[in-house]
Amino acid sequence: MSLPRIAELLCLDGERVSGASMASEAAIEQKLRLTSKPYCVVSAWILIDVAGVDPVVTQGTHLMPTVLYVHHVLSHSSGQLSGGDSVMTGYAAYMDPAGIFETVDTVYILLSHGFRKSADVETVRAAQTQANRTANVSFSTNGPLDE
């Protein structure tokens, strides 16, 4: 997999989408009250719709073939990530237009606006592999993507 394709995937561009705002406060508070998962507040983020996912991977689960790449973590409630870290998640378990992206292990609060784009599963896996070589990039426990 070429580095230019990975760089293009992780570049802050694509379809501009809104994240959390002051109007999202009630939805975010409710979500955090209803879960025991840690939460992570992020900025500079990209939703990546993963094309070509084997349906067996998500069949029978509540997971959606969308992952989140975060360029900048602001805070993490359990301290698992530090301010300034980057993270790439596994598949989404829940997404809300109020700026909430949830995986099996973490609720992400997406501040301001971000971007949405599509990529094939091979490119996403390659990006995860490449990012894993970078010291300040972490994965949620359900990522990288399953084969």
C-alpha distance (Angstrom), angle and dihedral (degrees) to the residues before:
residue distance angle dihedral
M1 . . .
S2 3.77 . .
L3 3.78 121.8 .
P4 3.84 91.7 -132.4
R5 3.84 90.2 62.7
I6 3.79 90.9 49.4
A7 3.81 92.0 46.3
E8 3.80 90.1 49.7
L9 3.81 90.5 50.9
L10 3.81 93.1 51.8
C11 3.81 95.6 41.7
L12 3.81 114.7 113.5
D13 3.78 97.3 -111.5
G14 3.78 139.2 92.0
E15 3.78 130.6 84.7
R16 3.80 107.4 -5.8
V17 3.81 112.4 -126.5
S18 3.78 131.8 -176.9
G19 3.75 122.6 -115.1
A20 3.78 132.3 -172.3
S21 3.77 120.1 -28.1
M22 3.79 135.3 169.2
A23 3.81 87.1 -81.6
S24 3.83 88.7 60.2
E25 3.79 94.4 60.4
A26 3.83 97.1 99.1
A27 3.83 93.9 47.0
I28 3.80 91.6 48.5
E29 3.81 93.6 47.3
Q30 3.80 90.6 49.2
K31 3.82 92.7 49.2
L32 3.80 92.2 49.7
R33 3.82 91.4 47.9
L34 3.82 91.0 53.3
T35 3.80 97.5 51.5
S36 3.77 137.8 57.9
K37 3.81 91.4 -154.4
P38 3.79 119.9 115.4
Y39 3.78 116.6 -108.1
C40 3.77 130.7 -136.8
V41 3.82 124.1 -157.6
V42 3.80 111.7 -148.9
S43 3.78 144.2 175.8
A44 3.82 133.0 -168.8
W45 3.80 94.9 41.2
I46 3.80 139.4 162.9
L47 3.81 128.6 -156.1
I48 3.80 108.4 -147.7
D49 3.80 119.0 -160.9
V50 3.79 104.9 -151.7
A51 3.81 113.3 -139.4
G52 3.77 122.7 -159.7
V53 3.79 96.7 29.7
D54 3.79 111.6 160.8
P55 3.84 103.7 -111.9
V56 3.81 88.6 -135.6
V57 3.82 88.3 68.8
T58 3.81 93.7 62.2
Q59 3.82 100.7 20.8
G60 3.78 111.8 115.0
T61 3.80 91.7 13.8
H62 3.76 132.2 93.0
L63 3.80 91.2 -124.1
M64 3.80 124.0 121.5
P65 3.82 122.9 -150.5
T66 3.79 93.7 -112.2
V67 3.81 126.1 107.3
L68 3.79 131.2 -171.2
Y69 3.78 126.2 -132.3
V70 3.80 114.8 -164.5
H71 3.78 121.4 -165.1
H72 3.80 94.4 -172.0
V73 3.81 130.3 30.1
L74 3.81 111.8 -160.3
S75 3.81 97.7 -174.2
H76 3.80 141.8 -19.4
S77 3.80 120.2 -151.5
S78 3.82 94.6 -140.1
G79 3.80 96.2 38.7
Q80 3.82 91.5 -118.0
L81 3.82 88.2 130.0
S82 3.78 128.4 34.0
G83 3.78 131.3 -140.0
G84 3.79 109.8 -80.0
D85 3.81 95.3 24.7
S86 3.79 122.2 129.1
V87 3.79 124.0 -137.0
M88 3.79 138.1 -171.7
T89 3.77 115.6 -159.4
G90 3.75 134.3 -152.2
Y91 3.79 120.5 -117.4
A92 3.79 122.0 -38.3
A93 3.78 120.2 -102.4
Y94 3.82 92.8 -174.2
M95 3.79 137.5 2.5
D96 3.79 128.1 -170.2
P97 3.81 127.1 -172.4
A98 3.81 86.7 -132.4
G99 3.82 86.7 80.4
I100 3.80 100.1 -88.6
F101 3.82 123.0 135.2
E102 3.79 116.0 176.0
T103 3.80 130.4 -169.1
V104 3.79 127.3 -176.6
D105 3.80 90.2 -85.7
T106 3.83 110.1 24.9
V107 3.80 142.7 35.2
Y108 3.81 112.0 -139.3
I109 3.80 120.2 -156.2
L110 3.81 106.9 -151.4
L111 3.79 109.1 -151.5
S112 3.79 125.7 -153.5
H113 3.78 113.3 -19.8
G114 3.77 131.9 -31.7
F115 3.75 137.8 171.9
R116 3.78 138.4 -95.9
K117 3.77 126.7 -151.8
S118 3.78 140.9 153.0
A119 3.77 129.2 -118.8
D120 3.78 135.6 170.9
V121 3.77 117.8 -102.2
E122 3.82 92.5 -110.3
T123 3.81 92.0 57.6
V124 3.81 91.6 47.6
R125 3.81 91.6 49.5
A126 3.81 90.2 48.7
A127 3.81 90.3 49.7
Q128 3.80 89.7 51.0
T129 3.80 91.2 49.6
Q130 3.80 92.2 47.8
A131 3.80 92.8 44.9
N132 3.80 90.2 49.5
R133 3.81 87.8 63.9
T134 3.80 89.9 59.3
A135 3.78 113.8 87.2
N136 3.81 98.1 -139.2
V137 3.81 96.8 49.1
S138 3.78 118.6 93.6
F139 3.78 135.0 -178.9
S140 3.74 129.0 -139.4
T141 3.80 110.2 -116.6
N142 3.80 93.6 -98.5
G143 3.84 93.8 56.7
P144 2.99 148.0 113.3
L145 3.77 95.6 64.0
D146 3.77 118.0 -95.1
E147 3.77 117.2 -109.6
